[in-house]
């Protein structure tokens, strides 16, 4: 019987990310994967693989990410999973496929995730917003700009309702601004969207939220892309302050 405890696993993993200890997180994930494989605990292994998929996506390790995705799909076929769990796994795997320029392949898994998650969750659940946001990124890659816009707007409609989803709202606002800019760099909707997002990200109200520093770090690049270097500097400084404290 495996002694693996998902809540403890996530807590320990988060402690590495809180101090930007990438190599420590990698070693911990690999160790946990080995332990789960040796114990034959497929459900615990799936939890670890799901985190590995996201980790390899963030660190740009295509081959390792795709190997983990294949293993996830193998286990999903045989494991007794509820719709939310299966849908979340498909969403994570699809998002990683998109990251490695496999948007066409990813769409079938976004579709599976949507069927499962919309059946299992309220329509205003933040996970549904995440589904819309990430699906929009793939749709944009495929040149399906109108569908991408609609998907971003659905995500924003959900996340703007509740302050607890403020960071997710900011991400979708920045992504939508990027979409409008890439279609037409003179689109007047770009700056107001970026203004709304930076108002959220620069507010002390949200610094205690999960992934605040991570969100600041990742959106900073987008503000630099738009030539808003003061905002880019601010977001990086906020991330540095958080990680330095951690």
C-alpha positions, 0 to 999 in steps of 0.5 A: 500500500502506498503511503503517498498523501496528495495534500502533503505532496502538493504542499512540499512541491509548492514550497520549492516553487515558492522560492523558485527552486526549479532543480529542487522541484524537479528532483522531488517530482522524479523521486515521487514518481519513482515511489508511486511506480514502485508501489503500483499506485496508479492514482497517486502516480497520476497526481505526480504525472499531472504536476510533471506535465505542468513542470515540463511545460513551464521549463520547456522540456518537450520530450519529457512532457510528451512522455508524461502525457502518454503515460497519463492517457494510459492511466486515464483509460483504466483508472476510476476517475470522476469527471472533474479529475479526468477533465482537469487532466485532459486540460493540463495535457492539452495545454502542454501540447499547445505549448509545444506547437501541437495545437491541432492535436490538443483541440480534441483533448480540450473538447474532452475536458470541456465535456467533462468539466461542464458536466461536473462543475457550475458554469462559473467555476474558475476551472471552467474559466481556465479551460476557456482561456487555454482553449483560446490560446490554441484557437489563436495558434490555429488562426481561429481568431473569432472563436479565440476572442469568444473563448477569452470573453467567456473566461473574463465573464467568469473571473470578473465576478469574484475577486478570488479569481482576480489573477485569472481575470488579469491573465485573460485580459492580457491574453485578449489584448495580445490577440487583438494586437496580433490581429491589428496592432492599432486596435484601440481595445488593447491599451484599456485591457492592459490597464485593467490587468495592471490595476489588478496585478499592482494592487496589494490586495492580491499579494497573498493569493496563490501564484501571485508572484508567478502571475506577475513574472509571466505577465511581465514579459507581455508588458515588455512586448507591448513596450510598457517597460515601467509595468514590466519592471514593476511586475518583475520587482513584485515577483522578486520581492515575493520570491526573495521573502520565500 
